[in-house]
Amino acid sequence: MNNTQQHILIVPPLDKSEACIVTGCKESLEKLGHKVSVFNTEAWVPVCSALQNLPVTLAHQDALGSQGMELISGAVVAVVESQHIDIVLGFPQSPLTSSSREKMQARGIVTVCWMTEEYASFPYWRKAIECCDVVATIQHEPFISELSVLGHVPVYLPFAAKSACCTPVVTHTAAEGMIAVLGDASDEMANALSSHTGRGMVLWGDGWEKYEQLVPYYQGKLQSLTRSERKALYRDAAIIVNIHSTDVGTGDSVNMETFAIASCGGFQLVDKRTLMEGMFSYDELVMFESAEELSELLTEFIDDRNARLEYARNAQKLVLAKHTYEQRMESLLQAIAEAIK
């Protein structure tokens, strides 16, 4: 894409699930010289809630839900036309219907979806990207090839770090010795973590309350943490255990927290994902492939503050050099340029 300024409209999901990503995209695109607007999906939440809570049959509720989504998506089109938008960037749960994207395409507006979901766990992914010119994805092959076959311009776009969250890696003072666990529970993980609770532990995620020995340390769902609370936790905890899924050793995409923890200067033990290879090395991340290995690593690192700080510095240096939203948006803009040739 040439250096001509583009007017880009970002359409967030209705549930605020991508709030941090939306902010990262907006700030980075603006730094790259583009004009960026954000559609106010939050203003439509009461409408959706009202439709969902009507005393009507399920069939009526489904019909009204579809009509409501078309209304919101139509509002996006109206904003696009009124504000002379060049590019519309949405996400899997954004209120954008295929008919509205088709209308925008017909007017020469580039439609983009950043697939921030793993398609295997998101059964409606084909509908979410229908009539999109460009589809960015946190996954790689074979999904990239499938997107090409479907007629989209695909681009591999992993999650990223916000450079503004960078915190100097010096000491872990506020919670020295504390182990923070992020992710959902499993029997294997619960057993592995139980022997380490004496060092101080906090757990966020789903399912930990089922394990009696861990109930005193359970804090709630991960979504209950604000971004500022997460930043403080990542900076201050001795070890952050970053669990992508309950099925350790499977899956490929690297979650958002891997980059966020690194940018904040935290030390993390993370379950290995296939796409980490080539993205991080063993000098920046300590990866585990089983619950037993995690337990061994906790024992190894909990008293080795110097080693933790070295890993944290290396990880922060890497993400700020190679994995920021600015770099991700440059890759996205290159894919958009390919789509409009």
Stockholm file with secondary structure:
# STOCKHOLM 1.0

chainA/1-341         MNNTQQHILIVPPLDKSEACIVTGCKESLEKLGHKVSVFNTEAWVPVCSALQNLPVTLAHQDALGSQGMELISGAVVAVVESQHIDIVLGFPQSPLTSSSREKMQARGIVTVCWMTEEYASFPYWRKAIECCDVVATIQHEPFISELSVLGHVPVYLPFAAKSACCTPVVTHTAAEGMIAVLGDASDEMANALSSHTGRGMVLWGDGWEKYEQLVPYYQGKLQSLTRSERKALYRDAAIIVNIHSTDVGTGDSVNMETFAIASCGGFQLVDKRTLMEGMFSYDELVMFESAEELSELLTEFIDDRNARLEYARNAQKLVLAKHTYEQRMESLLQAIAEAIK
#=GR chainA/1-341 SS CCSCCCEEEECCCTTCTTHHHHHHHHHHHHHTTCEEEECCGGGGHHHHHHHHTSSCCHHHHHHHHHHHHHHHHHHHHHHHHHTTCSEEEECTTSSCCHHHHHHHHHTTCEEEEEECSCGGGCTTHHHHHTTCSEEEESCCTTHHHHHHHTTCEEEECCCCBCGGGCCCCCCCCTEEEEEEEESCCCHHHHHHHHTTGGGCEEEESSSGGGSGGGGGGEEECGGGSCHHHHHHHHHHEEEEEECSCSSTTCCCCCCHHHHHHHHTTCCEEEECCGGGBTTBCTTTCEEESSHHHHHHHHHHHTTCHHHHHHHHHHHHHHHHHHCBHHHHHHHHHHHHHHHTC
#=GC SS_cons         CCSCCCEEEECCCTTCTTHHHHHHHHHHHHHTTCEEEECCGGGGHHHHHHHHTSSCCHHHHHHHHHHHHHHHHHHHHHHHHHTTCSEEEECTTSSCCHHHHHHHHHTTCEEEEEECSCGGGCTTHHHHHTTCSEEEESCCTTHHHHHHHTTCEEEECCCCBCGGGCCCCCCCCTEEEEEEEESCCCHHHHHHHHTTGGGCEEEESSSGGGSGGGGGGEEECGGGSCHHHHHHHHHHEEEEEECSCSSTTCCCCCCHHHHHHHHTTCCEEEECCGGGBTTBCTTTCEEESSHHHHHHHHHHHTTCHHHHHHHHHHHHHHHHHHCBHHHHHHHHHHHHHHHTC
//
